[in-house]
């Protein structure tokens, strides 16, 4: 009987300790997941270049953290004398963002993508050149529209900064850096 009473007191003290734990995100009231496609438009030597990809993450109240991946940025360069010349840029990594008044139909949205990737150069019929490994930082800001409880559409303008272009002799970081327009389709349950 004495052992059972001691065990009961020990259990109650253990549960009391759980109630007083501090956590990193103790003030978070809502945790919501989302995912969906990303369509991006940028410029390369005066030509508009589209890219597609996807991303997803978890909202912690008004902030979110997640990941993304973009590929298919197919660059062609008129200054190169080879007809079947192609460069592809792809990158992916962390995605951090913030929504102000996200319960309103139209609200401000900002995010930053931090990623790693590569630029693949291919001369069809001649062979591939070495790839350049790159680092990308892409801050963006814009508006987001709550179309349904489970679907949001964001339109943003940002700047893609690229570093690490070393192997492509005729190009530099500034050729792949520049203004970016993005449409992001987010699917999730946001209430």
N, C-alpha and C positions, 0 to 999 in steps of 0.2 A: 504494500500500500504506500509506504514511504517512497519507494522508487517511482511509482506512478505519479505521485504528487510532484516529485523533483523533475520528472520528465515533462509534466504539464507546465510548470513554471519556466523551464528552459525553453520550451516551444513558444510560450507567450513572449518572452524576452527577445527571442529571435525574430518574431513577426514585428515586434515593436521597433527593432533596428531597421527592418525593411521600410517602414513608414517614414523614417527620417533620412533616407539616402538622398544625396544631391546628385543630379545628373546634368550633363552638358546641355540638353534640350528640355529641361524641366518645365519651361514656360510655353512650350509648343502646344497649341490647342487642336490643330488639325494636321493630319498627315495624309496626303493624297498622292497617288501615283498617276503618271500620264505617259503617253508615248505617241509617236506619229511621224509622218514624213516631213522633210525639210526641202524646200526648193530655193536655190540661191542664184542670183544673177550678179556677175561682175564684169569688168572690162579688161581686155588684154590687147594693147596696142590699137585701141579704137574699136575693137569688135566686142559685142556683148557675148559673154560665155555663160551658159547655164550649168548648174550642177544639181545633183539630187542626192539625198541621203535620208537619214532618220535620226531620231534622238528620243530620249525619255528621261524621266527623273522622278523625284519625290519632292512635293511641296512640303515645307515646314512653315506653316502659316503663310506669310507673303513671300518667302524666299524659296528657291528650289535649288537642288543639286542633282546632277545627273551626268549623262554621257551622250555623245553624238558621233556620227560618222558621215563624211561627205566624200563623194567620188564623182568621177565623170567630167571633171573640168578638162575639157578637151581643147587644148590650145594649138593653133596653127600659126606659123610665123612666115609672113610673106618675104621677109628678108633672107630666108634660107633658100638656096638654089636647088633644093630637092623637093620634088613634087609630092611624094608620099611621106611627109614628115609630120610627126605627131608628138605632142607632149601631153601627159595626163598628170594632173595634180590631185592627190587624195590626202585627206587628213581626218583625224578623229581624236577624241580625248574627253576632257572634263567640260561640263556645261553648268555654269552658275548663273542664277537670275533672280530678279525681283519684280513683283507686281504691286503697284500702288492702287488701292481701292479695287481689288480684283472682283468684288461682288457687283460692281457697276457694269452695265452693258458694255461701255467703252471705257478703257482705262489704260494708263501708262504702263509700259513694259520695258525692261532693260535686261540685257544678259551679256555674258562674256564666254566665249569658247576658247579653251586652251588645249591645243592638240599637237600631235606629232604625225608626220606622214612622209610622203615622198613625191618627187617629180620624176616620172618615167619618160625617157626620151626614146623614140623608136623611129628609125629610118627604114621603111619597108623596102626589102630587097638588099639592104646594106647591113642591117643589124642594129642592135640596141647599143646605146652608150650607157655609161654608168649612171645609176640613179642618184639623185641628190636626196639625202634625208633632210627634212625641214622641221621647223617648229613654227606654229601658227598661233597668234593671239588675235582674237576678233571681238572687240566690244561692239555692241549694237544697242539702239534704242528705237522705240516706236510705240505703236498702239496695238492693243489686243481687243477683240470683240468676242463677247460671250454669245455664241449663236444658239447653243442648247446647253443644258446642264452638263452634258457629257462631251461637248465639242467647242473648242475655242480656236480662233484664227488670229494670228499675229502678223503684222507687217512691220518690218524694221529696216533701218538704214544703219550701216556700220562701216568699219574699216578693217580689212584683213591685212595684218602685218606678218610678213614671212621672213624668216631668217634661215640661213644654212645653204643657200644656193651657191655652190662652189664648183661643181663638176661641169655645168653647162657653160661652155666658153662664151657664147654670145649673149648670155642673159645674167641678170643679177637679181638680188632680193626685191628691188623696186619694180621689176617687171611683173612680179606675181603679187605684189602688195597693191592695195587700192580700195576704193569704195565698193561696197557690197549691198545689194538689196535682197531681203530674205522674206519668204512666206513660210510660216510654220503652222502646221495643222496639229493640234493637240487633242487627243482623245483620252478621256478618263472620267471619273465621277468627281466633280468639283464641289459638291455641296457638303 
